Amino acid sequence: MGRILLIVAAVIVGLMLLGPILGFAFTLLKWALIIGGIAFAAMFVTKWVKTNSEPRRQP
């Protein structure tokens, strides 16, 4: 009987800890995606500005 209660208590504690751990993991993922999106946009803009600022050659 004691072993069963210990297992049930461990499962309950595990589920209680799972929420904050998953929340933290998804927060890290969200910020990684935001920073990656900003870096990608900055790279795209710099390449676009660089190609548009080159003088055009007249044939």
N, CA, C and O atoms as CSV, one atom per row, in Angstrom:
chain,resi,resn,atom,element,x,y,z
A,1,MET,N,N,0.825,-1.201,0.000
A,1,MET,CA,C,0.000,0.000,0.000
A,1,MET,C,C,0.868,1.263,0.000
A,1,MET,O,O,0.565,2.233,-0.695
A,2,GLY,N,N,1.930,1.240,0.773
A,2,GLY,CA,C,2.810,2.401,0.841
A,2,GLY,C,C,3.511,2.666,-0.472
A,2,GLY,O,O,3.723,3.817,-0.854
A,3,ARG,N,N,3.876,1.580,-1.172
A,3,ARG,CA,C,4.564,1.735,-2.457
A,3,ARG,C,C,3.637,2.357,-3.495
A,3,ARG,O,O,4.069,3.180,-4.302
A,4,ILE,N,N,2.372,1.969,-3.477
A,4,ILE,CA,C,1.405,2.516,-4.431
A,4,ILE,C,C,1.206,4.010,-4.177
A,4,ILE,O,O,1.170,4.802,-5.119
A,5,LEU,N,N,1.079,4.393,-2.910
A,5,LEU,CA,C,0.919,5.814,-2.588
A,5,LEU,C,C,2.152,6.613,-2.992
A,5,LEU,O,O,2.036,7.751,-3.448
A,6,LEU,N,N,3.330,6.020,-2.825
A,6,LEU,CA,C,4.559,6.698,-3.225
A,6,LEU,C,C,4.599,6.903,-4.736
A,6,LEU,O,O,5.014,7.963,-5.206
A,7,ILE,N,N,4.174,5.904,-5.493
A,7,ILE,CA,C,4.141,6.023,-6.957
A,7,ILE,C,C,3.128,7.085,-7.381
A,7,ILE,O,O,3.408,7.891,-8.268
A,8,VAL,N,N,1.951,7.089,-6.750
A,8,VAL,CA,C,0.927,8.083,-7.073
A,8,VAL,C,C,1.429,9.484,-6.743
A,8,VAL,O,O,1.225,10.417,-7.519
A,9,ALA,N,N,2.084,9.634,-5.596
A,9,ALA,CA,C,2.622,10.941,-5.218
A,9,ALA,C,C,3.702,11.387,-6.200
A,9,ALA,O,O,3.766,12.564,-6.554
A,10,ALA,N,N,4.550,10.460,-6.645
A,10,ALA,CA,C,5.595,10.798,-7.607
A,10,ALA,C,C,4.987,11.224,-8.940
A,10,ALA,O,O,5.482,12.156,-9.574
A,11,VAL,N,N,3.933,10.560,-9.367
A,11,VAL,CA,C,3.267,10.929,-10.620
A,11,VAL,C,C,2.640,12.320,-10.499
A,11,VAL,O,O,2.741,13.128,-11.422
A,12,ILE,N,N,2.000,12.598,-9.376
A,12,ILE,CA,C,1.373,13.908,-9.184
A,12,ILE,C,C,2.428,15.013,-9.162
A,12,ILE,O,O,2.248,16.058,-9.787
A,13,VAL,N,N,3.530,14.784,-8.444
A,13,VAL,CA,C,4.601,15.779,-8.399
A,13,VAL,C,C,5.206,15.961,-9.791
A,13,VAL,O,O,5.515,17.084,-10.191
A,14,GLY,N,N,5.374,14.860,-10.530
A,14,GLY,CA,C,5.907,14.952,-11.890
A,14,GLY,C,C,5.012,15.774,-12.801
A,14,GLY,O,O,5.496,16.579,-13.596
A,15,LEU,N,N,3.712,15.569,-12.684
A,15,LEU,CA,C,2.777,16.344,-13.505
A,15,LEU,C,C,2.760,17.816,-13.095
A,15,LEU,O,O,2.609,18.697,-13.941
A,16,MET,N,N,2.916,18.082,-11.794
A,16,MET,CA,C,2.958,19.471,-11.342
A,16,MET,C,C,4.208,20.178,-11.855
A,16,MET,O,O,4.157,21.368,-12.163
A,17,LEU,N,N,5.312,19.475,-11.950
A,17,LEU,CA,C,6.550,20.078,-12.448
A,17,LEU,C,C,6.581,20.157,-13.969
A,17,LEU,O,O,7.309,20.971,-14.535
A,18,LEU,N,N,5.797,19.318,-14.629
A,18,LEU,CA,C,5.807,19.285,-16.090
A,18,LEU,C,C,5.281,20.589,-16.688
A,18,LEU,O,O,5.780,21.032,-17.723
A,19,GLY,N,N,4.293,21.207,-16.065
A,19,GLY,CA,C,3.718,22.450,-16.578
A,19,GLY,C,C,4.730,23.579,-16.682
A,19,GLY,O,O,4.918,24.136,-17.764
A,20,PRO,N,N,5.385,23.928,-15.584
A,20,PRO,CA,C,6.381,25.007,-15.671
A,20,PRO,C,C,7.552,24.675,-16.590
A,20,PRO,O,O,8.070,25.559,-17.273
A,21,ILE,N,N,7.972,23.418,-16.614
A,21,ILE,CA,C,9.098,23.040,-17.481
A,21,ILE,C,C,8.710,23.196,-18.947
A,21,ILE,O,O,9.485,23.729,-19.741
A,22,LEU,N,N,7.517,22.734,-19.309
A,22,LEU,CA,C,7.059,22.898,-20.695
A,22,LEU,C,C,6.844,24.373,-21.031
A,22,LEU,O,O,7.155,24.807,-22.140
A,23,GLY,N,N,6.320,25.136,-20.089
A,23,GLY,CA,C,6.140,26.566,-20.324
A,23,GLY,C,C,7.464,27.261,-20.584
A,23,GLY,O,O,7.561,28.105,-21.475
A,24,PHE,N,N,8.485,26.913,-19.810
A,24,PHE,CA,C,9.808,27.506,-20.003
A,24,PHE,C,C,10.386,27.098,-21.352
A,24,PHE,O,O,10.976,27.923,-22.049
A,25,ALA,N,N,10.221,25.825,-21.725
A,25,ALA,CA,C,10.754,25.349,-23.005
A,25,ALA,C,C,10.077,26.066,-24.173
A,25,ALA,O,O,10.745,26.463,-25.129
A,26,PHE,N,N,8.763,26.233,-24.100
A,26,PHE,CA,C,8.069,26.910,-25.189
A,26,PHE,C,C,8.384,28.405,-25.221
A,26,PHE,O,O,8.375,29.015,-26.290
A,27,THR,N,N,8.663,28.996,-24.064
A,27,THR,CA,C,9.086,30.395,-24.042
A,27,THR,C,C,10.436,30.554,-24.736
A,27,THR,O,O,10.635,31.486,-25.514
A,28,LEU,N,N,11.365,29.635,-24.449
A,28,LEU,CA,C,12.663,29.677,-25.127
A,28,LEU,C,C,12.500,29.497,-26.630
A,28,LEU,O,O,13.153,30.185,-27.416
A,29,LEU,N,N,11.626,28.569,-27.033
A,29,LEU,CA,C,11.387,28.342,-28.460
A,29,LEU,C,C,10.793,29.586,-29.110
A,29,LEU,O,O,11.175,29.954,-30.221
A,30,LYS,N,N,9.860,30.233,-28.419
A,30,LYS,CA,C,9.236,31.443,-28.965
A,30,LYS,C,C,10.276,32.533,-29.194
A,30,LYS,O,O,10.290,33.163,-30.251
A,31,TRP,N,N,11.146,32.760,-28.216
A,31,TRP,CA,C,12.151,33.804,-28.358
A,31,TRP,C,C,13.185,33.446,-29.412
A,31,TRP,O,O,13.690,34.324,-30.112
A,32,ALA,N,N,13.503,32.159,-29.531
A,32,ALA,CA,C,14.443,31.744,-30.579
A,32,ALA,C,C,13.847,32.016,-31.958
A,32,ALA,O,O,14.553,32.462,-32.862
A,33,LEU,N,N,12.559,31.750,-32.122
A,33,LEU,CA,C,11.907,32.019,-33.406
A,33,LEU,C,C,11.828,33.520,-33.690
A,33,LEU,O,O,12.013,33.941,-34.831
A,34,ILE,N,N,11.558,34.322,-32.674
A,34,ILE,CA,C,11.493,35.776,-32.867
A,34,ILE,C,C,12.856,36.317,-33.269
A,34,ILE,O,O,12.961,37.092,-34.220
A,35,ILE,N,N,13.905,35.915,-32.549
A,35,ILE,CA,C,15.256,36.400,-32.864
A,35,ILE,C,C,15.697,35.900,-34.237
A,35,ILE,O,O,16.325,36.642,-34.992
A,36,GLY,N,N,15.374,34.651,-34.566
A,36,GLY,CA,C,15.709,34.123,-35.885
A,36,GLY,C,C,14.984,34.864,-36.996
A,36,GLY,O,O,15.566,35.128,-38.048
A,37,GLY,N,N,13.724,35.201,-36.773
A,37,GLY,CA,C,12.972,35.961,-37.769
A,37,GLY,C,C,13.539,37.353,-37.983
A,37,GLY,O,O,13.608,37.836,-39.113
A,38,ILE,N,N,13.945,37.997,-36.897
A,38,ILE,CA,C,14.556,39.327,-37.016
A,38,ILE,C,C,15.883,39.237,-37.757
A,38,ILE,O,O,16.180,40.079,-38.605
A,39,ALA,N,N,16.686,38.217,-37.441
A,39,ALA,CA,C,17.977,38.055,-38.121
A,39,ALA,C,C,17.774,37.771,-39.608
A,39,ALA,O,O,18.508,38.297,-40.444
A,40,PHE,N,N,16.782,36.942,-39.944
A,40,PHE,CA,C,16.499,36.640,-41.347
A,40,PHE,C,C,16.033,37.890,-42.086
A,40,PHE,O,O,16.449,38.136,-43.218
A,41,ALA,N,N,15.170,38.679,-41.449
A,41,ALA,CA,C,14.689,39.908,-42.086
A,41,ALA,C,C,15.836,40.892,-42.295
A,41,ALA,O,O,15.917,41.540,-43.339
A,42,ALA,N,N,16.718,41.007,-41.312
A,42,ALA,CA,C,17.860,41.916,-41.453
A,42,ALA,C,C,18.779,41.460,-42.582
A,42,ALA,O,O,19.277,42.283,-43.349
A,43,MET,N,N,19.004,40.149,-42.687
A,43,MET,CA,C,19.847,39.623,-43.759
A,43,MET,C,C,19.208,39.901,-45.124
A,43,MET,O,O,19.894,40.289,-46.069
A,44,PHE,N,N,17.889,39.699,-45.218
A,44,PHE,CA,C,17.185,39.935,-46.471
A,44,PHE,C,C,17.257,41.408,-46.863
A,44,PHE,O,O,17.497,41.729,-48.027
A,45,VAL,N,N,17.053,42.297,-45.903
A,45,VAL,CA,C,17.074,43.734,-46.197
A,45,VAL,C,C,18.469,44.173,-46.620
A,45,VAL,O,O,18.600,44.954,-47.563
A,46,THR,N,N,19.511,43.696,-45.955
A,46,THR,CA,C,20.868,44.106,-46.333
A,46,THR,C,C,21.226,43.600,-47.722
A,46,THR,O,O,21.874,44.314,-48.487
A,47,LYS,N,N,20.820,42.386,-48.061
A,47,LYS,CA,C,21.091,41.890,-49.419
A,47,LYS,C,C,20.299,42.682,-50.452
A,47,LYS,O,O,20.807,42.971,-51.536
A,48,TRP,N,N,19.061,43.034,-50.124
A,48,TRP,CA,C,18.226,43.783,-51.057
A,48,TRP,C,C,18.792,45.184,-51.268
A,48,TRP,O,O,18.825,45.674,-52.397
A,49,VAL,N,N,19.233,45.827,-50.200
A,49,VAL,CA,C,19.811,47.168,-50.319
A,49,VAL,C,C,21.117,47.107,-51.095
A,49,VAL,O,O,21.398,47.990,-51.906
A,50,LYS,N,N,21.915,46.077,-50.856
A,50,LYS,CA,C,23.206,45.960,-51.539
A,50,LYS,C,C,23.008,45.768,-53.048
A,50,LYS,O,O,23.744,46.355,-53.841
A,51,THR,N,N,22.029,44.958,-53.451
A,51,THR,CA,C,21.812,44.739,-54.885
A,51,THR,C,C,21.194,45.968,-55.543
A,51,THR,O,O,21.445,46.220,-56.722
A,52,ASN,N,N,20.394,46.735,-54.814
A,52,ASN,CA,C,19.774,47.927,-55.396
A,52,ASN,C,C,20.702,49.126,-55.402
A,52,ASN,O,O,20.465,50.073,-56.152
A,53,SER,N,N,21.745,49.118,-54.595
A,53,SER,CA,C,22.639,50.277,-54.548
A,53,SER,C,C,23.773,50.176,-55.561
A,53,SER,O,O,24.495,51.150,-55.769
A,54,GLU,N,N,23.944,49.023,-56.192
A,54,GLU,CA,C,24.996,48.894,-57.206
A,54,GLU,C,C,24.622,49.724,-58.431
A,54,GLU,O,O,23.460,49.729,-58.838
A,55,PRO,N,N,25.580,50.421,-59.022
A,55,PRO,CA,C,25.260,51.205,-60.229
A,55,PRO,C,C,24.902,50.272,-61.390
A,55,PRO,O,O,25.509,49.220,-61.594
A,56,ARG,N,N,23.913,50.699,-62.117
A,56,ARG,CA,C,23.481,49.879,-63.250
A,56,ARG,C,C,24.358,50.187,-64.462
A,56,ARG,O,O,24.661,51.345,-64.748
A,57,ARG,N,N,24.750,49.150,-65.155
A,57,ARG,CA,C,25.611,49.329,-66.334
A,57,ARG,C,C,24.747,49.552,-67.569
A,57,ARG,O,O,23.762,48.849,-67.792
A,58,GLN,N,N,25.129,50.525,-68.350
A,58,GLN,CA,C,24.422,50.779,-69.596
A,58,GLN,C,C,25.150,50.052,-70.720
A,58,GLN,O,O,26.370,50.171,-70.839
A,59,PRO,N,N,24.437,49.314,-71.534
A,59,PRO,CA,C,25.117,48.601,-72.643
A,59,PRO,C,C,25.573,49.528,-73.751
A,59,PRO,O,O,26.153,49.073,-74.737
